[in-house]
C-alpha cells in the first residue's frame, strides 16, 4: 500500500513550520528592532498582537474557503502570499510599517490551519486522525524552535534582521509552489495513490459514515453546535491553550533576554530546546492517543486522560516558573511546559469528530478563531503587566490561570460525539447504538 497520505501530512508539517518561522521572526528580532525604533513594551505588545487581528478574522472565512474551493489551492495561495508579506517586512522603515506588515502576514496565514484540518478529515480514517492532527499542529513548536535558531543565526551572520526576513520570505514562496505541485484535494485525485491505499481510506470512511447520525456530506445547522457542551469545551479549551502558547511565542525571547539576561545566541539556542521539546511532546501525544484507542480504550478515557494530564502539568510548571531563580531551571521548566502543552494538538481531530467532513473546515476555523483571540489579547495584556509591574512574575501567574482554563475545558468534551442529529432527534440528547460498544445503548450529551 502506498503512503501518499503521510507524505502529504509531512508536507503540511513543513508548511506549518515555515508559518511559525515567519510569524515568530519578529519576536526573535524584537530586542534589536525595539532598540532601533525605541519601542516601549506596550508598543511591542501591539506589534505582537497586530498579526492576530487579521489572522483571527480569517479563520472562519479560511475554513469556508477550504470547504468550498478545496484545501489544495487555499494552502498553496496562502503560503505564497504570506511569503510575499514576509519579504515586504524587510523593507519597512518604522513602527507603522511593521504594524501593516504584521496585519498583512496574519491575513495571508489565516486559512492554513482550517484548510489543513480539512485535509485531515478527507485523507485520513478516524483511527489515524490523532496522528494527522499532531503532525499538522506539530509545525507550531517545530517552526518556532527552528525559527528561533534560523532567524537568530541569519541575523548574526549578516548583521541584519532585514536580510534574515528577506531570505525567510523567499523560502516560504518556494514552499507554496511545492505544496500546489504535490497536494490533492482527495485521495482519488492523486496519481501516486495505489488502489490499496485508496480502498483503505475510502473503506474506513464509508464504515464511519454508516455509523454516524448524518452522512458525510449532510450539512448540519450551526445552531446545533452552539447548543453543544462539547463544542464550547473545544472552543474554550483551544482558547486557554493558545493564551499560554502564544504568550510564550510572543514574549519568550524578551523574557529570556530581560528577566534571565541571556544574549541573542543563547536566546536562540534556548528557544530551540524549549520549542523542540514541544514538537517532540506533540508527536508523542498523537501517537500515544491513536495506539491507546487501537487497543480498545474508549475515546473519552484516552483523550480526557491525555489532555487532562497535559493541562495539569502545564499549569503547575508555569506556576513554578514564577519562583525559580536560575536561567537553567527556567529553560528546563519552559521545555517541560511546551512538551506537555503541545499534546493539545489532538484538538485538530475534533472538527471531524464533532461535525463531519463537509463542515470540518468551518468548525476548525471557529475553533482556531477562538484560540487566536488569545493571540490578539495576550501580547497586549502581558506587555501591560510587564510595563506596569517591571517584572514577569504576574505574567507567569496569568499563564497558569490560562492553563487551568485549558484543563477544565478539555475534561468537559465528549470525544465519542458524532455529527449532531437531524431535527427529528432531540438537539441535546440522543440514544443510539454504535459499533465497538457491544451493542449497548449510549446516551450522549451533544
N, C-alpha and C positions, 0 to 999 in steps of 0.2 A: 504494500500500500504506500502510495506517495505521501509526503508530509508537507504539502504546499501550505496547508493552513498554518502550520507552525512557522514556516518561513515568512509568511505574511505578518504574523504577530511579532516576529523578531524585527521585521522592517518597521512595524509600528513602534516597537520599543526604541529603535534608532530615532524615528521622527519625534517621539515624545521627549526623548533625551535631549535632542537638539532644541526642542521647545524650551526646556528648562535651562539649557546653557544660555540661550538668548535672553530669557526673562530674568535670570539671576545675574547676568553680567553687570548690570547697574549696581547691584548690591555689592559685588566684589570690588568694583571700581569706585564705589561711593566715597571712601576716605580720601581718594585723590580728587574726585570731582567736587566734593564738598569743600575741600581746601582751595581748589582753583576758583570756584564761584562763590565762596563764603556762604555756604548753605547752613542754616540752623537745623537742629534736629526736627523741628516742625516742618520745615521746607523739605527735608529729606523724606519724612513720613508721607507728605503729599505726593512726592515723586514715586515712592514705592506703591502708594495707593492708586495712582492715576492709571496704571496698567489694568487694574481690576475694575475700574469704572466701565470701560468699554468691553473688557473680557467677560464680565458678568452679564452685561446686556446682550452679548452674542450667544449665550449658552442655549437658550430655548430656540431662537432663530437658527442657530447652528444645528441643533437636533432636528428641527423641522426640515432644513435643507438636506440633511443626511437621509431622512425618511423619504423625501420627495425626489431629490436629484441623485441619490445614491452616494455612498460614502467615498468611492474612489476619487471622483472629481473634487469633492469637498476637501478631502485630506490633501490632495496634490496642490490645489489652488491656494488653500490657506497657508501651506508650508512655503510656497514660493513668495506669497505676499508678505509674510512676516519676515522672510529673509531680506526683502527689499526694505522693510521698515528698519531692520537692524543696521543695514548699510547706511540708511539715512541718519540714524542716530550718531554715526561717526562724524557727521558734518555739522551738527548743531553748535551754536556759539553761546548758549546761555541757558538759564533755568527754564525759560518759556519754551525754547526749542526742545529741551529734554522732555518737558511735560507733554508736548504734542507728539513727540516720537513714541513715548510710552503709551499714550492713548491709541495711536495707530497700531502699535505692536499688539495691544490687547484685542483690538477689533479683528486682526488677522488670525491670531492664535485661538480665538474663541471657539470655532467649530471642531477643533481637533479631538477633544475627549468625547463629545457626543457621537461624532462620526466613528470613532474607534469602538465605542460601546456598541454601536450598530453592527459593526463587523463581528464583534464577539457574539451577538445574537444570531447572525446569519451563518457564520463559518464554523461555529463550534456546537456540539451537542451539550446538553446540560451537565454531563459528567466531566467536561473539560473546561467549563466556563470560569471556574475558580482560578485555574492556571492562566487562562486567557486574560482574566481581569487583572491579575497582578503583573503579568508581562506588560500589559498596556500601561498600568499605573506605575510600574517599576521604573519607567523612564523619568519620573519626577525626582526621586532621590539620586538615580544614576546620573541624570543630566546635571543636577545641582552639584553632585560630587565632582564630575568631570569638568563642569563649567567653572567651578571654583579654581580647579587646578589649571585648566587650559587658559582661562582669561587672565589669571594671575601670572602664569608663565609668559603669555604673549605680551602683557603689559611690561613685565620685567625685561623681556628680550628686545622689544622695540622702544622701550621707554615712552610708550604712548598708548593710552586707553582707546584712542580713536582708531588706530591701526588694528588693535585687538577686535574691536567691534566690526570693522570692515571685513576682516578675514572670517569671522564667525558668520556674518550675514551671507557672504558668498557661498560658504559651505552649506548653509540652510537652503539656498536656492537649488543647489545641486541635489540635495536630498529630496526636494519636492519633485524634481524631474524623475528621479529614481522611483519614487512612490507611484507616480502616474504610470510608469512603464510596467511595474510588476503587480500592483494590487488589482483585483477584480471585485465587482460588487457581489457576486455569488460564486460558489464553487463550480457550478455548471459552466460558467463563462470562462474559467481559467484553463488555458490549453495544457498546462502541466499536471492538472489533477487527474489521477488514474481512476479507472472505473471502480476499483475497490474503495478508494478514499471517498469518492462521490457517494457510493452506496452506504458507506459507514456514516457519513454526515447526514444525508437525506433520510436514511432509515431511522436513525436515532431521533431526528427532529419530527418525523411522522409519528413515531410512538409517543413522543412528548405531546404533540398536538392532540392525539387521540385521548390522552388522559386529562387534558385541560378543559376548563369550563367554557372556553371560547376557542375558535380556530385561530391559527397563527395570523391570518390576515384580517380578522374581525377587529373593528375599531371600537374601543371602549370609551364611553364618555368620561372626560376628565373629572367630572363631579364625583364619580365612583371612587377615584383615587383620593380626592380631597376629604372623603369621609373615612379614610383608612388609617388605622393606627400605624400599620407597618410603613405606609407611605410617609407619614410625618416622622416616624422614627428614622427612616432613611435620610430625609431632608435635614433634620436637626443633628443627627449623628455625623453626617458629612460636614455640616457647618462647624461642629465642635472640632472635628479632625483638622479642617482647613485653617481654623483660627490658630491652632498650635503650629501646624506645618508652615503656613505662610508667614507667621510671625518669626519663626526661626530662619526661613529663607531670607526674609527682608532684613532682619536685624541681627542675624547670627554673625556676619562678618564684623559689623560695628561692635557688637558685644565682645567678641574675641579681641578686637583691636583696642577698644577703650577700657573695658572692665577687666580684661585679662592681660592687656599690654603685650599682645603678640604683633610681630611685624608682618608685612604683606606676604612674604613667603611662608611664614608659619601659619598665617590665617588660611592660605590656600591649601596647605598640607593638612591642617586640622579639619577643614571643611570636607576635604576628600575622604578622610577617615569617617567623619560623622555621617555624611550622606551616603557614603559607600556602605556603611553598616545598615542604613535604611533600605538600600537596594537589596542587600542580602536578606534582611528580615522580610521584606515584601515577597520575594520569591519563595522563601521558606514557608511563609504563611499560606500562600496559594497552593503549593504542592501538598502541604500537610492537610489542608481542608479537603482537597479532592481525594487524597489517599484514604483519609479517615472515613469519608462518606462512602467510598467504594467498598470499604469493609463492612458496611451495613449500618453505620451510625446515622441517626436521624439528622437532617439538616439543622434543626434547631439546636441540638446538642453540640454539633460541630461549630456552627457559626457563633452561637452565644458564648461558648467556652473560649474560642479563639479571640473574638472581638472584645469580650469582657476582660480577658487577660490583657489584651493589648491596651485597652483603655486604663485599666487599673495601674499597670506598670508605668505607663506614660505619665499619669497623674502623679504618682509617688516620686518618680525620678525627677520630674520637673520641679516639684516642691523641694526635693533635696538639693537641687542645683542652686537654689537661692541661698544655701547655707555653706557650701564648700568654699575653701579658701585658696586652693591651688589651681593653676591653669590645667595641669594634667588631669586632676579629678573632674574639672568642668568638661573637658573634652571627652573623657570616658563616660560621664553621665549623659552628655548630649548624644553620643553614639548609641547608648542604651535606649534613650528616648526614641531616636529615629528607628532603631531596629524593631521595636515593638509597635510604635505608632503606625509604621507603614503596612502593618497587617490590614489596615483599613482599606487597602487596595481591593480586598474582597467585595467591597461595596459595588464595584463595577459589574458584578454578576447580578445585582439586584434589579436593574431595569428590565432585563429579560425574564426575571423570576416573578416580579410583581405585575408586570404587564405582559406584552407579547412582542414577537419580532417586528411587527408592523409599527409599534409605538416605542420601541426601545430607544430610538434617537431622542424623541421628545422627553421621555422620562429621565434619561441620562442628562439631558440639558437642564431640566428643572432641578435635579439633584445637584449638579455642578454649579448652577446659578446660585443656589442657596449657599453652597460651600464657599463660593467666591465672593459672596457678600462679606465673608470673613476677611478675604483678601483686600476688600475695599476698606474695611474698618480697622483691622489690626495694625497696619503700619502707622496710621494716624494716631490711634489710641496709644500704642507703645511709644511713639515719638513724643506725645504729650506727657506721658508718665515719666519718661526719662528726662525730659527738659524740666519738668516741674519738681521732680524729686532729686535729680542729679545722680541717679543710680538705676540699675536694672533690677533691683530687689522686688519692687512692687510689680514690675512687668512679668517676672517669672511666676509670681503668685497668680497673676491674671491668667497665664498659660495653664497653670494647674487647674484653675476653675473651668477653663475651656475643655481640658482633658476629661473632667468629670461629666460635662455635657455629652461628649462623645461616648463615654462609657455607658451612661444610663440609657441614652437613645438606642444604642446597639442592642441592649438587652430587651427592648420593647418590640423589636421586629419579629414577625412570624416568617421565618425563612422557608417554610413549606408552601407559602402562598403562591397560587397560580392566578391567571388573569381574573379580575372581578367578574361575578356572574352577570348575565343579562338581566333585563328588567323583570323577568318572570321570577327571579330569585330575590331574596332579601338582600339589600345593598350592603348590609353589615355582617351578617352571619349566614353561613350555608353549611349543609351537611352533604358529604359526598364520599364515594369510595375511590381509593387510589391504589394503583399497583404498587407493590413493595411494602404495603402496610397490612398484609394478611386479610384484606377484605373488611377491616374494621371500619365502622363509621367514625369519621373525624369531623368535629365541628371546629371550624377555623374562623377566627375573627379576621376579617379582611380590612 
